[in-house]
């Protein structure tokens, strides 16, 4: 008698990366690309003067994250990223918590990155070209003070 597949566990597949949402405050925006979701720790090397081994000890150092870059097609209504950048006045900007959510087929978040104390450092409008037929794309670069994965567990 053949196996009808009912006794098998549900397959675990890697998540596709094309369905995601970026939100801050009460603004939810769609972007075509988000890059810079990385963090690293620079090792600190140390050797005590009375250490018997003639080598250094390495231990984890301070954490560091790069800037996020988010790109999207220009829409007639949707100047929220330019409005946020326009609020910069000599170290007087409202820092925001960003949430970047990777969605599943049903539109529920499967992976969520929380970005702390974010603020824009660069906004780039589109390049204009009379002979091209590409979509007009704008980008914003965001500096922040930390990146955590809120629900990185599970399948």
N, C-alpha and C positions, 0 to 999 in steps of 0.2 A: 504494500500500500504506500502510495507516495505522500510526501510531506506537503501539506497545504499552506504552510507558512504561519499558521496561527500560533505556534509555540515559540516563534522567534521573537527576540527582543526588537524594539523599534530601532532602526538604524540611526547612528549618530553621524551627522554630516557636518562639515565645516560650514560656517555661516557665510552667505554672500555679503559683499561689502557695498552694495549699491543702494540700499534702502536705509537712510539714516536721517536724523533730525537734530538740529542744533537749537538750543533754547537758552534764553537768559531773561530775567525779570518775567514779564508777561508776553515776551516776544518769542515766537517760534518761527524759525527760518529754515528754508530748504537750501542746501548748498550742493554743488556738483562734486566738490572735493574738499576734504579736510586732511591736512597732513601735519605732522609734528606731534603725534600722540606718543611721545617717548619720554623716558626718564632714565637717568643714569646716576651712578654713585662713583665718584673718583676715589680710588684707594689712597690711603695715607700710609706712607712708609716711615717706620720708626725703628731706631736701634738704641737700646739703653746702653750707657757707657760700660756697665759691668756685665753685659750679656755674654755668656760663654760662646755662643755661636757667632761666627764672623759673617753675619748676614742681617738684613733688615726684616722686621715683622711687618706684614701688610694687613691693614684693617680697613673696614668700610669708612669712607669719608662722607662729606656732605652730598646730599642729593641735589641734582640739577635737572631742569627741564628746558628744552628749547622752546622757541615761539611756535604757536599754531598758525597755520596759514589756511584760510578758508576761501574758496572760489565759488562763484555762482554767476549764472546768466543775469544780465541786467533786466529788471522789470520796471515798468512805468511807476508802479507803487511799490516801495520797498527800500526806502532810503534809511532804514534803521541803522545800518552799519556806518553810514556817513554822518548821521545825527550823533551817534555815540562818539565818533572821532572828533566831531566839531565841538564837543563839550570839554576837550582838553584845554586847560588853562594853567600853566606853570605849576605842575604837581597837584592840581586840584581837579581830579576826575573821579567820578564814581566807579570804583572797581566792582566787578560783578562776578557772580558765580555762573559759569557756563555748564550746561549739561549736553553731552553729545551721546545720543542714543542710537545704537544699531538695532534696527527693527527686524522682526520675523515676518513670515508670510501673512499673519493676521494683523500686523501693525502694532504688535506689542514689543516693548524693548527687551532685547536678549542680552545686550552688553551695554553698560552705561559708564562713561568716563565723566568724572566730576572735575572741573577745572576751577581752582581757587584764586580769588583776587585778580581776575583778568582785566586787562585794559588794552585798547588798541594802540599800536605803535606805528602802523603804516596802512594806508588805504591806497589802492591802485585802481584807477579807472581802466576802461578798455582801450586797446589800441584801435585806431580807426583806419580803415583801408578801403578805398573806393573800389578796388578790383576784387576784393574778397567776398565770400559768402558765409563766413563763420558767424557764430553767435557772439554777441558782445558780452564779455566776461569781466566782472570786477572781482577784486580780492581784498581781504583784510588780514593783517598780521596781528596776532594777539600775543602779548607777553603775559605771563602768569606766575604764580608762586607755588604751584603744586598741582599734580595730576594724580587722581586716584581712580581705581576701577571699583565701582560700587557693587556690582553683582557679577563678578568674573568667575563664579563657580557654576558647576552644572554642565550639562551637555549641550 
